[in-house]
Amino acid sequence: MGSREERHRLNHDLVPLAALISRELRNEKMEKPTVRYGCAAQSKKGEDYYLMTTDCQRVQGNPSSTFSVFAIFDGHNGTAAAVFSRDHLLNHVLGAIPCGLGRDEWLHALPRALVAGFVKTDKEFQSKGQTSGTTATFVIVDRWTVTVASVGDSRCILDTQGGAVSELTVDHRLEENVEERERVTSSGGEVGRLSIFGGTEIGPLRCWPGGLCLSRSIGDMDVGEFIVPIPFVKQVKVIPCFSFLFLLSFKPS
């Protein structure tokens, strides 16, 4: 039976069932955060589209493998590229990930799969012979890991508790991005402003031929090989806390 002191110590170490359940619920919440989302839009041309889904699964039929996907597509020269990307990009990304991976392996493979998915989406769309294009900012949230891939100038911004704000994307606008200007010109492309009568240059820097002010996009088959669909990819582990993730597309002044 043991001494009185041993029995007292054992009773002291016991944790009430209610406390154990509460602890497990807190741990589950920390391991898999609650995702709430919404959208607001004001599009003058009606060329912007978005994707929001919170019920994707790494392993079909396994609720514990659920992840969320959020994306924004800011089309130009028509809606076809934005609509096609919204409808096909996710499947192309997931199709590039080998089957049977554990969660850590899956997350490790995700950045490469995002690149492959963007390239395949662009190739398939261009095979249709349509000339429209789109930006794409594509976000996968798996528990506290956020993976972002983007082309163009639509942004993803992370705002965590405590006021820390991080930009998870890079703008591919030739006006602001020196590295992209150098990439285009070193590949044989021409970067300059629109020239009007009398030689006056106006507007933002553009890639010629085509006159697109972005250096990366999906579609845009009429602007040559200098505009590429290879995305900027970033993967971050968010410290468990109350956080906001913003996907933004806007027309700069």
C-alpha positions as CSV (number, residue, x, y, z in Angstrom):
1,M,0.0,0.0,0.0
2,G,2.9,2.3,0.6
3,S,3.5,4.9,3.3
4,R,1.2,7.8,4.1
5,E,3.8,10.2,2.6
6,E,3.9,8.2,-0.7
7,R,0.1,8.1,-1.0
8,H,-0.1,11.8,-0.3
9,R,2.5,12.5,-3.1
10,L,0.6,10.3,-5.6
11,N,-2.7,12.0,-4.8
12,H,-1.0,15.4,-5.1
13,D,0.4,14.5,-8.6
14,L,-3.1,13.4,-10.0
15,V,-4.6,15.8,-12.4
16,P,-8.5,16.1,-12.6
17,L,-10.0,14.8,-15.8
18,A,-11.5,18.2,-16.7
19,A,-8.1,19.8,-16.5
20,L,-6.6,17.1,-18.8
21,I,-9.4,17.6,-21.4
22,S,-8.9,21.4,-21.2
23,R,-5.2,21.0,-21.7
24,E,-5.6,18.7,-24.7
25,L,-8.0,21.2,-26.3
26,R,-5.5,24.0,-25.8
27,N,-2.8,21.9,-27.4
28,E,-5.0,21.0,-30.3
29,K,-5.8,24.7,-30.9
30,M,-2.1,25.6,-30.7
31,E,-1.3,22.8,-33.2
32,K,-4.0,23.6,-35.6
33,P,-5.3,27.2,-35.6
34,T,-8.8,28.3,-36.4
35,V,-9.0,30.0,-39.8
36,R,-11.5,32.7,-40.4
37,Y,-11.6,34.5,-43.7
38,G,-13.5,37.0,-45.9
39,C,-13.1,39.1,-49.0
40,A,-13.9,42.6,-50.3
41,A,-13.5,43.7,-53.9
42,Q,-13.9,46.7,-56.1
43,S,-12.9,46.0,-59.7
44,K,-13.5,48.6,-62.4
45,K,-12.8,46.2,-65.3
46,G,-14.1,43.0,-63.7
47,E,-10.8,41.1,-64.4
48,D,-10.0,40.2,-60.8
49,Y,-10.8,36.7,-59.4
50,Y,-10.0,34.9,-56.1
51,L,-9.9,31.5,-54.6
52,M,-10.7,30.6,-51.0
53,T,-11.0,27.0,-49.7
54,T,-10.4,25.6,-46.2
55,D,-11.2,21.9,-46.7
56,C,-8.3,20.6,-48.8
57,Q,-6.6,17.4,-47.5
58,R,-3.1,16.1,-47.9
59,V,-4.5,12.6,-47.3
60,Q,-8.0,12.1,-48.7
61,G,-10.4,11.2,-45.9
62,N,-8.1,12.3,-43.1
63,P,-9.4,15.4,-41.5
64,S,-6.2,16.0,-39.5
65,S,-4.4,16.6,-42.9
66,T,-6.6,19.5,-43.8
67,F,-5.1,22.7,-45.2
68,S,-6.4,26.0,-46.6
69,V,-5.7,27.8,-49.9
70,F,-6.2,31.4,-50.6
71,A,-5.3,33.1,-53.9
72,I,-5.9,36.3,-55.9
73,F,-5.6,36.7,-59.7
74,D,-5.5,40.3,-61.1
75,G,-6.2,39.9,-64.8
76,H,-5.3,42.2,-67.6
77,N,-6.2,42.3,-71.3
78,G,-9.2,40.2,-70.5
79,T,-10.4,37.7,-67.9
80,A,-9.3,34.4,-69.5
81,A,-5.9,34.0,-67.8
82,A,-7.3,34.9,-64.4
83,V,-10.2,32.5,-64.7
84,F,-8.0,29.6,-66.0
85,S,-5.5,30.1,-63.2
86,R,-8.3,30.1,-60.6
87,D,-9.7,26.9,-61.9
88,H,-6.5,24.9,-62.6
89,L,-3.5,26.2,-60.6
90,L,-4.3,24.4,-57.3
91,N,-4.6,21.0,-59.1
92,H,-1.4,21.5,-60.9
93,V,0.4,22.4,-57.7
94,L,-0.9,19.4,-55.9
95,G,-0.2,17.1,-58.9
96,A,3.5,18.0,-58.6
97,I,3.8,16.7,-55.1
98,P,4.7,12.9,-54.8
99,C,2.1,10.7,-53.1
100,G,2.6,9.1,-49.7
101,L,4.6,11.9,-48.1
102,G,4.3,12.7,-44.4
103,R,3.5,16.3,-43.4
104,D,7.1,17.5,-43.0
105,E,8.1,16.0,-46.3
106,W,5.0,17.4,-47.9
107,L,5.8,20.9,-46.7
108,H,9.4,20.5,-47.9
109,A,8.2,19.5,-51.4
110,L,5.6,22.3,-51.6
111,P,7.9,25.3,-52.8
112,R,9.2,23.2,-55.8
113,A,5.6,22.0,-56.5
114,L,4.4,25.6,-56.5
115,V,7.0,26.6,-59.2
116,A,6.0,23.5,-61.3
117,G,2.3,24.3,-60.9
118,F,2.7,27.9,-62.0
119,V,4.8,26.9,-65.0
120,K,2.3,24.2,-66.1
121,T,-0.6,26.5,-65.7
122,D,1.1,29.1,-67.9
123,K,2.1,26.6,-70.5
124,E,-1.4,25.1,-70.7
125,F,-3.1,28.5,-70.9
126,Q,-0.7,29.8,-73.6
127,S,-1.5,26.7,-75.7
128,K,-5.0,28.0,-76.1
129,G,-3.7,31.0,-78.1
130,Q,-5.3,33.6,-75.9
131,T,-3.3,36.8,-75.1
132,S,-4.6,37.9,-71.7
133,G,-2.5,37.6,-68.6
134,T,-2.8,37.7,-64.9
135,T,-0.9,38.2,-61.7
136,A,-1.2,35.3,-59.2
137,T,-0.6,35.3,-55.4
138,F,-1.2,31.9,-54.1
139,V,-1.1,31.0,-50.4
140,I,-1.3,27.6,-48.7
141,V,-1.8,27.5,-44.9
142,D,-1.1,24.2,-43.2
143,R,-1.4,24.7,-39.4
144,W,1.1,27.4,-38.6
145,T,3.1,27.1,-41.8
146,V,2.4,29.6,-44.5
147,T,3.7,29.1,-48.0
148,V,3.3,31.8,-50.6
149,A,4.1,31.9,-54.3
150,S,3.5,35.0,-56.5
151,V,4.0,36.5,-59.9
152,G,3.2,40.1,-60.7
153,D,2.3,42.8,-58.2
154,S,-0.5,41.3,-56.1
155,R,0.7,41.2,-52.5
156,C,0.6,39.0,-49.4
157,I,1.2,40.6,-46.0
158,L,1.4,38.9,-42.7
159,D,0.4,40.9,-39.5
160,T,1.1,39.0,-36.3
161,Q,0.2,39.8,-32.7
162,G,2.5,42.4,-31.3
163,G,2.6,44.5,-34.5
164,A,5.2,42.6,-36.6
165,V,4.3,43.1,-40.2
166,S,6.0,41.1,-43.0
167,E,5.7,41.2,-46.7
168,L,5.7,37.7,-48.1
169,T,5.8,38.6,-51.7
170,V,8.0,40.7,-54.1
171,D,6.6,43.1,-56.6
172,H,7.5,42.1,-60.2
173,R,7.0,45.7,-61.5
174,L,9.8,46.9,-63.8
175,E,9.5,50.4,-62.4
176,E,10.5,49.4,-58.9
177,N,12.4,46.1,-59.2
178,V,16.0,46.6,-60.4
179,E,16.8,42.9,-60.4
180,E,13.9,42.2,-62.7
181,R,14.9,45.0,-65.1
182,E,18.4,43.6,-65.2
183,R,17.1,40.0,-65.8
184,V,14.9,41.2,-68.8
185,T,17.6,43.3,-70.4
186,S,20.3,40.7,-70.0
187,S,18.0,38.2,-71.7
188,G,17.7,40.5,-74.7
189,G,14.5,42.3,-73.8
190,E,14.1,46.1,-73.9
191,V,12.8,48.1,-71.0
192,G,11.5,51.6,-71.5
193,R,8.6,54.0,-71.2
194,L,5.9,54.5,-73.7
195,S,7.1,57.0,-76.3
196,I,4.5,59.4,-77.7
197,F,4.7,62.1,-80.5
198,G,7.8,64.2,-80.3
199,G,9.8,61.5,-78.3
200,T,8.2,62.3,-75.0
201,E,8.2,59.3,-72.6
202,I,5.3,58.7,-70.3
203,G,4.0,56.1,-67.9
204,P,5.8,53.3,-66.0
205,L,8.7,51.3,-67.3
206,R,7.5,48.5,-69.6
207,C,9.0,45.4,-71.3
208,W,9.1,45.6,-75.1
209,P,7.7,44.0,-77.3
210,G,4.3,44.0,-75.7
211,G,4.5,46.9,-73.3
212,L,3.8,45.0,-70.1
213,C,4.8,46.8,-66.9
214,L,5.2,43.4,-65.1
215,S,8.2,41.1,-65.6
216,R,6.4,37.9,-64.4
217,S,2.9,36.7,-64.9
218,I,0.8,33.8,-66.1
219,G,-0.3,34.2,-69.8
220,D,0.7,37.2,-71.8
221,M,1.9,35.1,-74.8
222,D,2.1,38.2,-77.0
223,V,4.9,39.9,-75.0
224,G,7.7,37.3,-75.7
225,E,9.8,35.0,-73.6
226,F,11.1,37.8,-71.3
227,I,7.9,37.6,-69.2
228,V,8.2,34.4,-67.2
229,P,5.7,32.5,-64.9
230,I,8.3,31.4,-62.4
231,P,7.1,32.6,-59.0
232,F,8.8,34.1,-56.0
233,V,8.2,31.6,-53.2
234,K,8.5,32.0,-49.5
235,Q,7.6,29.7,-46.6
236,V,7.4,30.9,-43.0
237,K,6.4,29.3,-39.7
238,V,4.2,31.6,-37.8
239,I,4.5,31.8,-34.0
240,P,1.2,30.5,-32.6
241,C,-0.8,33.7,-31.9
242,F,-3.6,35.8,-33.3
243,S,-2.5,36.8,-36.8
244,F,-3.9,38.4,-40.0
245,L,-2.9,37.4,-43.5
246,F,-3.8,39.9,-46.3
247,L,-3.9,39.2,-50.0
248,L,-4.1,42.5,-51.9
249,S,-4.4,43.6,-55.5
250,F,-4.5,47.2,-56.4
251,K,-3.8,49.6,-59.3
252,P,-0.8,51.8,-58.3
253,S,-1.2,55.6,-58.7
